[in-house]
Amino acid sequence: MPHPNARALTGRIALADGSVLRGVGFGASGAQAGELCFNTAMTGYQEILTDPSYAGQIVTFTFPHIGNVGANAEDEEGGTAAALGCVTREVPTAPSNWRSAGRFADWMSARGLIGVGGVDTRRLTRLIRGKGAPHAVIAHAADGVFDEAALVAQARAFAGLVGADLARDVTAPEAYAWADGGWRWPGGYGGEDAAPPRPGRRRVVAIDYGAKRNILRRLVEAGCEVHVLPAGATAAQVRALDPDGLFLSNGPGDPAATAEYAAPMIREIIEQTPIAVFGICLGHQMLGLALGARTVKMNHGHHGANHPVKDLETGKVEIVSMNHGFAVDAQTLPTGVIETHVSLFDGSNCGLKVAGRPVFSVQHHPEASPGPHDSHYLFDRFVSAMG
């Protein structure tokens, strides 16, 4: 029997196993197939949905109240939306926050993002944890009419993220310079109250595999002159900028696929150019692959702002932000490459360094500040390594 208020249930989540969850659609209309993951962060829904690392994914928010502080342009991490859409427990309400410039649903609609609210997100989260991140379709139709069998078939036809090089889809089309620093009251980003450039700045080339804006801001705050190159940049293009350091950014997709062209470039820089190298997230995985390690697909990945990571060198535990579905296999790290950080949730690798060289990386996001400043030292470490 159809639900008596089926026409009011204008959203659907269809899974490849044949399950269909019904809810209230918001944001853009249509249907999108992708990998369904969950994120445990209590804030930052705009940053999450515009983080290029979420390309090809549908985000289930475990925190029930999403959208209640509205939307504004300053909270975006990329120029366009990266995720396909989101699933929420509560249907977003009217915003109540002094920084709000509009409704969350309107912001989503303008960026082609599909939302479905009123869904049992606890059930979805338990399913993902137990069986792994499923292939799914998120759909919104104002009339509440869906061909659910076709949505399930669309989910089953999704190719998945294994083997997918998505960095080329989200990288910058051409090189550019980045100069904005952190947010400051009352001018915001790059306002009149922004910190002046530090003397003796270090020149950094940042490879954009899907770089978050706040990573670039943190590099500037740490004293770097930042030049961004697209994901497919060559070692010659990096050297042409005469950098003191090379930064490898976050990004989406299967690291092994992106490494087919990225790893040789990184390896050449490490072997032939005496500069510091620092990687975050996909950049960490790119560095691991370039050094000879392997990566593996995780069951459901790490997505959230409350992950404990231990620094094995200091014994310090940091609360960090995570967003990754693949991980470096620590058992494959070659001689001379040292594991520096591990997740206290599952023991997976979260950091590495090359012995005796200013080359290191972390899986987590030190710029996202959930600690709030537990991991900011990594940017200062990078600058010091360029000394």
C-alpha positions, 0 to 999 in steps of 0.5 A: 500500500502506498503511504497515505501522504505519498505526494508530500514525500517528495524525496527518495533515497534508493540503494543498490540493494533495492531499499528505498527511503522516502522523505521530503525533498528540498534544494534542486530537483532531479536524481543523482547517483553516487556513493552514500557516506555519513558525516558526524560533524555538528557544524560546517554543512556548507564547507562539507558540501563544497569540499571538492573531496566529496565529488561523487558522494551523497552526504548523510548528516548524523547531526539532525539539525542541518540548515538552521543557520542558513547559508552565506558565501564565506562558508564555501570551500570551493567555487562550485558544489562538489557533493551530489546532495545530502540526507538530513533527519530534520527538514531544514527550517528558516535560518536564524543566524546573524551571518545568514544571507539566505535559506539553506534550501535555496543555496542548495537549489542554486548549486544543483544540490539535491536534499532529502529530509525527514529520513531516519539517518540513524538507520542509514548510518548503521547500514553504512557502518555495517555493510560499507558505503553503498551506491545510491541515488538521491532524488527530488520531485515536487509532485512526489511521483517517482519510478522507484524501480528505475531509481534502484536500477540507476543506483546499481548502474553507478560505477563507483569510486574505485578506479575513478580519477576525479581530481581532474574534474575538480582541479583549477583549469589553469595556474593562479596565485592565492593571497587571502589569509584567515577570517578576521572580525569584522572584515571577513576574508581578505578584509581591511583587518587581514594580517599583513604578509610576514617578512621573508615569506616562503614560496610554495607551489600547491598542486590542486587535486581539489584544494579547499580554500581554507588550506590555502588561507592557512598557508598564507597565514603561516607565511607562504607565497602561494602559487597553485597549479592544476592536478596534471602539473609537471615537475618542470612546471613546478621547478619553473616557479622556483619554490621553497616548498611543494604542497599536495592538496586534498581531493576526491576519487581513487588515489591510485587512479590519480597517482598514475600521472601525479606520483611520477611528478612527485617522485621526480621532485623528491629525487631531484629538487631539494625542497620541502614537501607537505601533503594533506588527505589525497595529497598524503595518499599521493605522497605515499604512492609516490614513495612506493606504498599502496592505498586501500578502499575503506569500508565506510571511510572517515568523515567528520570533525571529531576524530582522535588521531595520535602523533606517534612521535610526541604521544599527543592526541589531536581531535581532527577533521577527516574526509576520506574513503581510501587510506595508505596501507601502513604495512606497505610503507617502504624502508625509510618512510616512517608512520607518524600518525594513526587513527585511534578509531581503527588504527589506520594510517594518518601520517608519514614522513621520509627519514632525514628529509623535509617530506611529510604528510597527514591524512586529516585536515589541520586547516578545518580546526575542530580542535580548534587549533590542535593541528595548526602546527603542521603548517608552521612545521612546513614553513620551518622545513623550508628554512 
